[in-house]
């Protein structure tokens, strides 16, 4: 029934919308002529310093991420292929301090020296609609691969993406395998299936909305909506409002529900966030509120990807525990206006309370987040990207371990073809 409603909404938008000005397939130059081959060199360091005498996690690695995207053959229906090759090499780690999202471990508990994976997807295009089948990196609010560590997560399945109406993107897909970060196996977590359906619509330069649904077999059914609005105040001043909401119905016996404080018997959850951002020149000030309610907390990465949480207060902690309420105050600075284009800084403070831990109905957690990044703008090292982030996390008993975390990345993209 929900899928019928989504299709009806899509048809309504299509009838009332403006047709895309040109067919992408009619402009195809060919399989080789439009092909792209890129190599991303990523050096990543991770250190999670646990307090209270817990063992630290410390890992350093070098990644080689190669992606190939062919063009489409000419004609009414175009055909093509996408492929990737991943290689991660351990530079430093050891038993007892390895971080699993970087490197899997062997039978003796030692991190592997290297891991690799390759994948490919076939694709066809008609007009402005593309169908892909195979290994992919989906990025949707209800199914999003995680690329925040050394090597990216990938999924295997079918995804249809349609942009027939200007400003409107529709997505529908089914995936049956999940290859997480730090593991070269195709589907170690044995994903049964996840179906996704939805789309986003840009009504104007200042207003956009999105609606999505996902059905993760034996885990949960999820609905998502977003509304984003920009309000220009002056030449260099603006307000942005970003609202996100997820509603989840957990399946009976869902491990995800039980992990987040439910009893596995018809658990439900609603979580939403509202962020307001005031920009003036090089500066931006953000305040956000996030609220969680229901029988369990908000679960994700149970087959829907480690980045499928499009909420304002997600840093080291996601502030997504049962009944949690959280507030954020943050600041961003773009140094371009001070003669250093490519240099950016972000600070955030987030505090959550009212957490139901089972033994306490008023658990708390808080995080101080700092990040500085720089992208080289010109010269031989153009596009070299450096990023350093730090989180200081503290919580009450039964919420989570206190820790300090550092992540450092050096990335250099190379366009080969």
C-alpha positions as CSV (number, residue, x, y, z in Angstrom):
1,X,0.0,0.0,0.0
2,X,2.8,2.4,0.9
3,X,4.5,1.7,-2.5
4,X,1.3,2.5,-4.3
5,X,1.1,5.8,-2.5
6,X,4.7,6.7,-3.3
7,X,4.1,5.9,-7.0
8,X,0.9,8.0,-7.0
9,X,2.9,10.9,-5.5
10,X,5.6,10.5,-8.1
11,X,3.0,10.5,-10.9
12,X,1.4,13.7,-9.5
13,X,4.7,15.5,-9.4
14,X,5.5,14.3,-12.9
15,X,2.2,15.7,-14.3
16,X,2.7,19.0,-12.6
17,X,6.4,19.3,-12.9
18,X,8.6,20.7,-15.6
19,X,10.1,18.1,-18.0
20,X,13.9,17.8,-17.9
21,X,15.3,20.0,-20.7
22,X,17.2,17.1,-22.4
23,X,17.7,13.4,-22.4
24,X,21.1,12.4,-20.9
25,X,21.1,9.3,-23.1
26,X,20.6,11.3,-26.3
27,X,23.9,13.1,-25.4
28,X,25.9,9.9,-24.8
29,X,29.3,9.8,-26.5
30,X,30.1,6.2,-26.0
31,X,31.3,3.5,-23.6
32,X,34.9,4.6,-23.8
33,X,34.5,8.2,-24.7
34,X,32.6,9.1,-21.5
35,X,34.6,6.7,-19.3
36,X,36.3,7.9,-16.1
37,X,39.0,6.1,-14.1
38,X,40.0,7.5,-10.7
39,X,42.3,6.5,-7.9
40,X,42.0,7.9,-4.4
41,X,45.0,7.6,-2.1
42,X,43.9,7.7,1.5
43,X,46.1,7.6,4.6
44,X,44.1,7.2,7.8
45,X,45.0,7.2,11.5
46,X,42.6,6.3,14.2
47,X,43.1,6.5,18.0
48,X,40.3,5.9,20.5
49,X,41.6,6.5,24.0
50,X,39.2,4.8,26.4
51,X,39.1,5.9,30.0
52,X,38.5,3.8,33.2
53,X,41.4,1.4,32.4
54,X,39.8,0.1,29.2
55,X,42.1,-1.0,26.3
56,X,42.6,1.7,23.6
57,X,42.1,1.2,19.9
58,X,44.8,2.5,17.7
59,X,45.2,1.8,13.9
60,X,47.0,3.3,11.0
61,X,46.5,2.3,7.4
62,X,47.0,3.2,3.7
63,X,44.1,2.8,1.2
64,X,44.1,2.6,-2.6
65,X,40.5,3.1,-3.8
66,X,40.1,2.7,-7.6
67,X,36.8,3.5,-9.3
68,X,35.9,3.1,-13.0
69,X,32.7,4.4,-14.5
70,X,32.2,3.7,-18.2
71,X,30.1,5.9,-20.4
72,X,26.9,4.6,-22.0
73,X,26.7,3.2,-25.5
74,X,24.8,5.3,-28.0
75,X,21.2,4.5,-28.9
76,X,17.8,4.6,-27.3
77,X,19.1,2.2,-24.6
78,X,22.6,2.8,-23.4
79,X,24.7,0.1,-21.7
80,X,27.7,0.5,-19.4
81,X,29.8,-0.9,-16.5
82,X,31.0,0.5,-13.2
83,X,33.7,-1.2,-11.2
84,X,35.9,-0.7,-8.2
85,X,39.0,-2.1,-6.6
86,X,39.9,-1.6,-3.0
87,X,43.2,-2.3,-1.2
88,X,44.0,-1.5,2.4
89,X,47.5,-2.0,3.9
90,X,48.1,-2.0,7.7
91,X,50.9,0.4,8.7
92,X,50.5,0.0,12.4
93,X,48.2,-1.9,14.8
94,X,48.3,-5.1,16.9
95,X,46.3,-7.6,18.9
96,X,44.4,-5.9,21.6
97,X,44.4,-2.5,20.1
98,X,43.1,-3.1,16.5
99,X,40.1,-1.2,15.3
100,X,37.9,-3.6,13.4
101,X,36.3,-1.1,10.9
102,X,39.9,-0.6,9.6
103,X,41.1,-4.2,9.5
104,X,39.5,-7.6,10.2
105,X,41.3,-10.0,12.5
106,X,42.6,-13.5,11.9
107,X,41.8,-16.7,13.9
108,X,44.3,-15.6,16.5
109,X,42.8,-12.2,17.0
110,X,45.6,-10.3,15.1
111,X,44.7,-7.7,12.5
112,X,45.3,-8.8,9.0
113,X,48.2,-7.1,7.2
114,X,46.1,-6.2,4.2
115,X,42.7,-6.6,2.8
116,X,41.3,-6.2,-0.7
117,X,38.1,-6.4,-2.6
118,X,36.8,-5.8,-6.1
119,X,33.3,-5.3,-7.5
120,X,31.4,-4.4,-10.6
121,X,27.9,-3.4,-11.7
122,X,26.2,-3.4,-15.1
123,X,24.0,-0.4,-15.9
124,X,21.6,0.7,-18.6
125,X,20.1,4.0,-19.3
126,X,16.9,5.1,-21.0
127,X,16.4,8.8,-21.3
128,X,17.3,10.1,-17.8
129,X,16.6,6.8,-16.0
130,X,19.5,4.5,-15.0
131,X,19.2,0.9,-13.7
132,X,22.3,-0.6,-12.0
133,X,22.8,-4.2,-10.9
134,X,25.8,-5.4,-8.9
135,X,28.2,-4.0,-6.3
136,X,27.4,-0.4,-5.5
137,X,27.9,2.5,-3.0
138,X,24.3,3.7,-2.4
139,X,23.8,7.0,-0.6
140,X,20.2,7.4,0.4
141,X,18.7,8.4,3.8
142,X,17.5,4.9,4.5
143,X,20.4,3.0,2.8
144,X,23.8,4.7,2.9
145,X,27.2,3.1,2.6
146,X,29.8,4.2,5.2
147,X,33.1,5.7,3.9
148,X,34.3,7.4,7.1
149,X,37.2,5.1,7.9
150,X,39.8,3.5,5.6
151,X,37.9,1.5,2.9
152,X,34.2,2.1,2.0
153,X,31.3,-0.2,2.7
154,X,29.5,-1.6,-0.4
155,X,26.2,-3.4,-1.2
156,X,25.1,-5.8,-3.9
157,X,21.7,-5.4,-5.5
158,X,19.6,-3.4,-8.0
159,X,19.0,0.3,-7.9
160,X,16.8,2.4,-10.3
161,X,17.5,6.2,-10.3
162,X,15.2,8.4,-12.4
163,X,15.6,12.1,-13.1
164,X,12.9,12.5,-15.8
165,X,11.4,15.6,-14.2
166,X,13.6,18.6,-13.6
167,X,14.3,18.8,-9.8
168,X,12.8,15.4,-9.1
169,X,14.9,12.3,-8.3
170,X,13.1,9.0,-7.7
171,X,14.9,5.9,-6.4
172,X,13.8,2.2,-6.1
173,X,16.0,-0.7,-5.3
174,X,16.5,-4.1,-3.6
175,X,19.9,-5.2,-2.1
176,X,20.8,-8.6,-0.8
177,X,24.4,-8.4,0.4
178,X,26.3,-6.0,2.7
179,X,30.1,-5.8,2.7
180,X,31.1,-3.7,5.7
181,X,34.3,-1.6,6.2
182,X,37.3,-3.5,7.2
183,X,36.1,-6.8,5.9
184,X,36.8,-8.2,2.4
185,X,33.9,-10.7,2.5
186,X,31.0,-10.0,0.2
187,X,28.3,-10.5,2.9
188,X,29.7,-11.6,6.3
189,X,26.6,-10.3,8.2
190,X,24.2,-12.3,5.9
191,X,21.9,-9.6,4.9
192,X,18.6,-11.2,3.8
193,X,17.2,-8.2,1.8
194,X,16.5,-4.5,2.0
195,X,13.9,-2.8,-0.3
196,X,14.1,1.0,-0.7
197,X,11.7,3.4,-2.4
198,X,11.4,7.2,-2.4
199,X,12.7,10.4,-3.8
200,X,13.7,14.0,-3.4
201,X,12.2,17.1,-5.0
202,X,13.8,20.6,-5.3
203,X,10.9,23.0,-5.5
204,X,13.2,26.0,-5.8
205,X,16.7,27.1,-5.1
206,X,15.6,27.6,-1.5
207,X,13.2,24.8,-0.8
208,X,13.6,21.0,-1.1
209,X,11.9,17.9,0.4
210,X,12.5,14.2,0.5
211,X,10.5,11.1,1.4
212,X,11.8,7.5,1.6
213,X,10.8,4.1,2.8
214,X,12.9,1.0,3.6
215,X,12.0,-2.6,4.5
216,X,14.9,-4.4,6.1
217,X,13.9,-8.0,6.3
218,X,13.5,-9.4,9.9
219,X,14.7,-6.1,11.3
220,X,12.5,-3.1,10.7
221,X,10.4,-1.0,8.3
222,X,11.4,2.6,8.2
223,X,10.0,5.9,6.9
224,X,12.0,9.1,6.4
225,X,11.2,12.7,5.5
226,X,13.2,15.8,5.1
227,X,12.4,19.5,4.6
228,X,15.2,22.0,3.9
229,X,14.6,25.8,3.6
230,X,17.0,28.7,2.9
231,X,16.1,32.3,3.7
232,X,18.4,35.0,2.4
233,X,18.6,38.0,4.7
234,X,21.3,40.1,3.0
235,X,24.1,39.9,0.5
236,X,26.3,37.9,3.0
237,X,23.7,36.6,5.5
238,X,21.3,33.7,5.4
239,X,19.2,31.4,7.5
240,X,18.9,27.7,6.8
241,X,16.4,25.3,8.5
242,X,16.8,21.6,8.1
243,X,14.2,19.1,9.5
244,X,14.7,15.3,9.5
245,X,12.5,12.6,10.8
246,X,12.6,8.8,10.9
247,X,9.7,6.5,12.0
248,X,10.6,2.9,12.6
249,X,8.4,-0.2,13.1
250,X,10.6,-3.1,14.4
251,X,9.8,-6.6,13.4
252,X,8.9,-9.1,16.1
253,X,12.1,-10.5,17.6
254,X,14.3,-7.8,15.9
255,X,17.8,-7.9,17.2
256,X,18.1,-4.2,16.4
257,X,15.2,-3.3,18.7
258,X,16.5,-5.4,21.6
259,X,20.0,-3.9,21.2
260,X,18.4,-0.4,21.5
261,X,16.4,-1.1,24.6
262,X,13.2,-2.7,23.2
263,X,11.7,-6.1,24.2
264,X,11.3,-7.4,20.6
265,X,7.5,-7.3,20.7
266,X,6.2,-4.7,18.3
267,X,8.6,-2.0,19.2
268,X,8.4,1.4,17.5
269,X,10.5,4.5,17.4
270,X,10.3,8.1,16.2
271,X,13.4,10.3,16.1
272,X,13.6,13.8,14.6
273,X,16.0,16.7,14.5
274,X,15.7,20.4,13.6
275,X,18.7,22.5,12.9
276,X,18.9,26.3,12.4
277,X,22.0,27.7,10.8
278,X,22.8,31.5,10.6
279,X,25.5,32.3,8.1
280,X,27.3,35.7,8.0
281,X,30.3,36.1,5.8
282,X,32.9,33.5,6.7
283,X,31.1,32.5,9.9
284,X,28.1,30.2,10.6
285,X,26.3,29.5,13.9
286,X,24.2,26.4,14.4
287,X,21.7,25.3,17.0
288,X,19.9,22.0,16.8
289,X,17.5,19.9,18.8
290,X,17.0,16.2,18.4
291,X,14.4,14.0,20.1
292,X,13.9,10.3,20.4
293,X,10.8,8.5,21.6
294,X,9.2,5.1,21.5
295,X,9.8,1.6,22.8
296,X,13.4,1.4,21.7
297,X,16.1,3.7,20.4
298,X,16.9,4.4,16.8
299,X,18.9,1.5,15.3
300,X,20.9,1.6,12.0
301,X,23.7,-0.3,10.3
302,X,21.9,-3.6,10.6
303,X,22.0,-4.0,6.8
304,X,21.1,-0.4,5.8
305,X,24.6,1.0,6.0
306,X,26.7,2.8,8.6
307,X,25.8,6.3,7.2
308,X,22.0,5.9,7.1
309,X,21.5,8.4,9.9
310,X,20.6,11.8,8.4
311,X,20.2,13.7,11.7
312,X,21.7,16.9,13.1
313,X,23.4,15.6,16.2
314,X,25.5,12.8,14.8
315,X,29.2,13.0,15.4
316,X,31.1,10.3,17.4
317,X,27.9,9.7,19.3
318,X,24.6,9.8,17.4
319,X,22.5,10.7,20.5
320,X,20.0,8.1,19.4
321,X,19.4,6.1,22.6
322,X,16.0,5.3,24.0
323,X,13.9,8.4,24.9
324,X,17.0,10.6,24.5
325,X,16.8,14.4,24.0
326,X,19.8,16.4,22.8
327,X,20.8,19.9,22.0
328,X,23.7,21.1,19.9
329,X,25.5,24.4,19.6
330,X,28.2,24.6,16.9
331,X,30.3,27.1,14.9
332,X,31.9,26.9,11.5
333,X,34.6,29.1,9.9
334,X,35.6,29.4,6.3
335,X,39.1,31.0,6.0
336,X,38.7,31.8,2.3
337,X,37.7,35.4,3.3
338,X,40.9,35.7,5.3
339,X,43.2,34.7,2.5
340,X,43.3,31.0,3.0
341,X,40.8,29.3,0.6
342,X,40.3,25.6,1.3
343,X,40.9,25.9,5.1
344,X,37.8,25.2,7.3
345,X,37.2,24.7,11.0
346,X,34.2,23.3,12.9
347,X,33.4,23.2,16.6
348,X,30.3,21.5,18.2
349,X,29.0,20.8,21.6
350,X,26.2,18.3,22.0
351,X,24.5,17.2,25.2
352,X,21.9,14.5,25.6
353,X,19.7,13.6,28.6
354,X,16.6,11.7,29.6
355,X,18.2,8.4,28.4
356,X,16.4,5.2,29.4
357,X,19.2,2.7,30.1
358,X,16.9,0.1,31.8
359,X,18.3,0.9,35.2
360,X,18.1,4.7,35.0
361,X,15.6,6.9,33.2
362,X,17.8,10.0,33.2
363,X,21.1,8.9,31.7
364,X,23.2,11.6,30.1
365,X,26.0,12.0,27.5
366,X,27.9,14.9,26.0
367,X,30.5,15.4,23.3
368,X,32.9,18.2,22.3
369,X,33.8,18.0,18.6
370,X,36.6,19.8,16.8
371,X,37.6,19.4,13.1
372,X,40.0,21.3,10.9
373,X,40.3,20.5,7.2
374,X,42.3,21.9,4.3
375,X,42.2,21.3,0.5
376,X,45.1,22.5,-1.6
377,X,43.7,24.9,-4.3
378,X,46.5,24.9,-6.9
379,X,49.9,23.6,-8.0
380,X,51.2,20.1,-8.2
381,X,49.4,19.0,-5.0
382,X,46.0,20.5,-6.1
383,X,43.0,18.7,-4.5
384,X,45.2,17.2,-1.7
385,X,42.9,17.1,1.3
386,X,43.9,17.0,4.9
387,X,41.4,16.5,7.8
388,X,41.9,16.2,11.6
389,X,39.0,15.6,13.9
390,X,38.8,15.1,17.7
391,X,35.9,14.1,19.9
392,X,35.9,14.3,23.7
393,X,33.0,12.1,25.0
394,X,31.7,11.7,28.5
395,X,28.6,9.9,29.8
396,X,26.8,8.7,32.9
397,X,26.9,5.1,34.0
398,X,25.4,2.5,31.6
399,X,25.3,4.9,28.7
400,X,28.7,4.4,27.1
401,X,32.5,4.3,27.9
402,X,34.2,7.7,28.4
403,X,36.8,8.3,25.7
404,X,38.9,10.8,23.6
405,X,39.1,10.1,19.9
406,X,41.4,11.3,17.1
407,X,41.0,10.7,13.4
408,X,43.4,12.0,10.9
409,X,43.1,11.7,7.1
410,X,45.3,12.6,4.1
411,X,43.6,12.1,0.8
412,X,44.9,12.7,-2.7
413,X,42.6,12.0,-5.7
414,X,44.1,11.1,-9.1
415,X,42.2,11.3,-12.4
416,X,43.7,8.6,-14.6
417,X,41.1,8.7,-17.4
